[in-house]
Amino acid sequence: MFKEKHPEIAKQLFALKWIGNQASHREIPLTRKNLIDAYSILEFALEKLYDTNHRKINSLVQKINKRQRI
């Protein structure tokens, strides 16, 4: 269900799954870069899901632009 509603975020979280699987099964050692990449992806995904600031800004922009067309 999540993938249907948020396909791009689902791809991002799936990448985290691969990093976690590789690290937990010791197929590929977890490096500092892998860990930083994982945190970056997680932060981005959470911001896309829960940060509504971009919606507020878009709404503000629309209101300002609409006023100027009068």
RARACOR-V85321 format. One record per residue. RES is the residue in one small letter. SS is DSSP state (A for helix, B for strand, O for the rest). D_CENTER is the distance of its C-alpha to the mean C-alpha in whole Angstrom. Layout:
res:RES ss:SS d_center:D_CENTER
res:RES ss:SS d_center:D_CENTER
This chain:
res:m ss:O d_center:17
res:f ss:A d_center:13
res:k ss:A d_center:13
res:e ss:A d_center:15
res:k ss:A d_center:14
res:h ss:O d_center:10
res:p ss:A d_center:11
res:e ss:A d_center:8
res:i ss:A d_center:5
res:a ss:A d_center:9
res:k ss:A d_center:9
res:q ss:A d_center:6
res:l ss:A d_center:8
res:f ss:A d_center:11
res:a ss:A d_center:11
res:l ss:A d_center:11
res:k ss:A d_center:14
res:w ss:A d_center:16
res:i ss:A d_center:16
res:g ss:A d_center:17
res:n ss:A d_center:19
res:q ss:A d_center:21
res:a ss:A d_center:21
res:s ss:A d_center:23
res:h ss:O d_center:25
res:r ss:O d_center:26
res:e ss:O d_center:26
res:i ss:O d_center:24
res:p ss:O d_center:24
res:l ss:O d_center:21
res:t ss:O d_center:21
res:r ss:A d_center:20
res:k ss:A d_center:18
res:n ss:A d_center:17
res:l ss:A d_center:16
res:i ss:A d_center:14
res:d ss:A d_center:12
res:a ss:A d_center:11
res:y ss:A d_center:10
res:s ss:A d_center:9
res:i ss:A d_center:6
res:l ss:A d_center:6
res:e ss:A d_center:6
res:f ss:A d_center:3
res:a ss:A d_center:2
res:l ss:A d_center:5
res:e ss:A d_center:6
res:k ss:A d_center:5
res:l ss:A d_center:7
res:y ss:A d_center:9
res:d ss:O d_center:10
res:t ss:O d_center:13
res:n ss:A d_center:14
res:h ss:A d_center:13
res:r ss:A d_center:15
res:k ss:A d_center:18
res:i ss:A d_center:18
res:n ss:A d_center:18
res:s ss:A d_center:21
res:l ss:A d_center:23
res:v ss:A d_center:23
res:q ss:A d_center:24
res:k ss:A d_center:27
res:i ss:A d_center:28
res:n ss:A d_center:29
res:k ss:A d_center:30
res:r ss:A d_center:33
res:q ss:A d_center:34
res:r ss:O d_center:35
res:i ss:O d_center:37
